[in-house]
Amino acid sequence: MTLLHSPTRTRRRRLAVGAAAAGLLAALLTAGPVSATPDPGDGSGAAKSVSGSAQSEAKAAIAAGEIPGQDEIAHSDNIQHLTNIPKDALPGFNTDLAFQGKYAFAGNYDGFRIFDLSNPKAPRTVAQVLCPGSQNDVSVSGNLLFLSTDSSRSDNSCASTTQPATEKSSWEGMKVFDISDKRNPKYVAAVETSCGSHTHTLVPQKKNVYVYVSSYSPSATFPDCQPPHDGISVIKVPRKAPQKAAVVNFPVLFPGEGADGGGNPGAPTNPGVSKTTGCHDITVLPSKDLAAGACMGDGILFSLKDPENPKVIDRVQDNVNFAFWHSATFNQSAKKVVFTDELGGGGAATCNAEIGPNRGADGIYDIVGKGDKRKLVFRSYFKIPRHQADTENCVAHNGSLIPVTGKDLMVQAWYQGGVSVWDFTNSTKPKEIGYFERGPLTTDELVVGGSWSAYYYNGYIYSNDIEKGFDVLKLSDRRTDQAKRVHLDELNTQTQPDYFD
């Protein structure tokens, strides 16, 4: 398939780039807290003006070779860009990815798309399902596909329209499809949940699939999302009767007194930190009965011994450098968790010298102790070492492990910062070992784009770019060669597999 973009540059970029960020990021650095900013598409996806100096410096950085040119591809020597498939019938923002057998399932604000990966160099579109409702994060288990709706819809159908959240008829929550026929998915169930479903996580069992629904209260305008919203919705879906899917519990993860419950209070107590009014994302490690929650102002560790009643065993905060706890990834031995900070909600340019290496970054935590006495202990931060232009939204986002025994390796999306492959085997000294990126979508204004999700699956890296489409990358590095021998039947990165079972 013909590549969509200009010729590739394989030389390694210089790391320094001057950036005038004062105009765009003043609110992030000084005036009050960074709010629970929604992911792109919930109002933050529009083009944002930047200062004239930011525009000129972006163009100067391109001219100096410090960043790739507009839409130009650059990558490290150990990564090859195999192909790109542009967006087609679904024009909305591309979002999360899930995998099953030879298929990839790609979320989009307007629905989801199914690719046949039999030939990774030329994936084929099998189906495109129109079902609007941000952000349409997607997971699969057996013959079922799960889709998150976190925007006010007129009803629960795929023909619904956007309407004000104050309308009593507004609907948001989880949708379930039968994908036994990949060419013809069938919508079989809908479950309304408190505050909708921003993301979700599967806890699969033989007869049932439990769905942990993460959502949070962005404002007081949502009638079904009033504080304290300090827990998660647990949905039970019978595999043989998915139409009977229903909420079976709402465990409170942040018990406490007062209208807001017991989570991080945010500003003014902790300036620059989001108030905890729910969780953004949860990752489970079923083989260890363990889960990690990224919950706005808090990071938590909890036990899954009883999946309908998860039990929090530790909770941490970082009120200096973490603005918004966004997602979590365990290492395979369950001795570490990587949490991400989505500073600016994914819609801001935070990968520059002014923001620095510790904000909008990953936080690496060791898990020490045993059983319910385990604790999360902070070790270090990781951020891509390549500065981006102030017209590029960039911050830590979704990624997955690369399965290599004895090593902790990860691939991760950074929006317009691209895709990074990095090593956190030494928790205190993480390092990047490969990357792929495009130059800015524009040098005149900040337009949201870039890799939303980048995951390693059966020998390849797959990236869902918000605007550019579906990318396939090949990683050729002796440090990751072992991973090519690991083949999975299914991968939802928020439900981490035991790669070496």
C-alpha positions, 0 to 999 in steps of 0.5 A: 500500500502506498504510504500517505506521507513524505519520505522517511528520515532515519537519522536521529533527531537533535533533542534541543528545540526552542519553544515559546510556550508562554501564551499557550501553556500559561494556565497549565503552569500558573493560574490555578489547577489543571481541570479534569480536561476531557480527551480530544473531541469533547470540546478540546479537539478544535484548533487552538491559536498559538502565539506568533513566536510559537509559530515562527519557532516551530518553522525555525525548528523544522528548518534547523532539522530539530523537528520533522517537517509538517507531516514528515515521518521520522523514526529511529533506525530500529523501527520501520514504517510498514504502512498507513491506512487513512480514515475512511467512512468514519471521519471522527477522531481515532481512539483505542485498539483491541485485538483478536486472532488476525483482527484489529478493532479500532475505535473512532468517535463515530463508531469502530472499524475492523481490520484483517491483519493476515498481512500486516504490511497490507491490512484489509478493512473488514467492516466499519460500524457507524455508531457515534458516541465519544470516545468509543474505546473498544474491547473484545472478549470471545464473540463480544465487543464492548464500546464506551459512550461518554457523551450525551446522546438522545438515546442508546441507539447507533442512530442517536444524536448529540443533545445537551446533557441537561435533557432528562432523556440523555443516555450514556454508558456501555454498548455491546456487539456480537462479533461472531461474524466480523463482517456484520457486527450486531448491536445486542445490548446497552447498559446506562452507567453513572457518568457514562463510560469514558473508558472500560476494562474487562475482567473475563471469566468462563461464563461471564464478562465483568466490565469495570466502567471508568467515568468521572464528573467533569462539571455539575451540568450532567444531571446523572453525574453529581458528586460524590462520584467516587467509584466505578460501575461493575457490569456483568455480561453473560456470554450466552445472553449478553442482552441481560447485561446489567450493573451489579455493583458500584464499589466506592474506591474513595470513601470519605465525608463531604459532598466530594467523597474522599479522593484528592481534593485538587485545588486550592488544596493541591494547585495544578492537580485534578480533583478526583471525581471518578477514575479515568482508566483501570488496568487489571492483571487477572493472573495476579488478581490485581488492578491499578487505577488511574483516577484523576488526582489519585493512583490506586492499587486494588485486589480482584479476588472478588471481581464484583467487589474490588478492594483498594489496598494502596493509594498514592498522589503526586501533587508536585508533578502529576496533574491528571492520573490517566492510565496504568500498565503493570510489568509482567511480574506485577512488581511495577506499575507505570502511571501516565499523567495526561497534563492538559487533557491531551489537547496541549503542547506539553513536550517542550523545554518549558514544561520539562521532563517530569510533567506530562510524563510517566511515573514508575512505581515499584510494588513492594510487600505482599498481599493486602499490605503491598505498597506503591513506591515512586522511583522515577519519571519517563518522558520522550527526550525529543522536544515537540513544537508548540503547535503539537499536542503531546503528552503521555498516553496509551501503551502496552508491554513488549513481552521479553523475559527479564526485561521491562519494555513498553511501547507507548503513544504520545499523540503528536509526539509519536510512538516511543519504545522504552525500557524501564527494567531499572525503575530509576533509570528508564530510557528510550530505545526507539521511536516513530513520529510525524512532524506537526499537522500545521505550524500555524495553530495547534490542531489535535492529532497524533497517536492515541494508542500504540500497542505491541501485538504478535510481532508488530506495533499498531498505532491508531492516529487520531487524524492520519489513520492506522499505522503498522510499525516493525521493530527490529532490535535484538533487545526485543527479538524474543517478543516475536515468538509470543503470540496471543489469541486476544489482547485488550491492553487494559486486561493485561495477559500473562504473556509467558503462561 
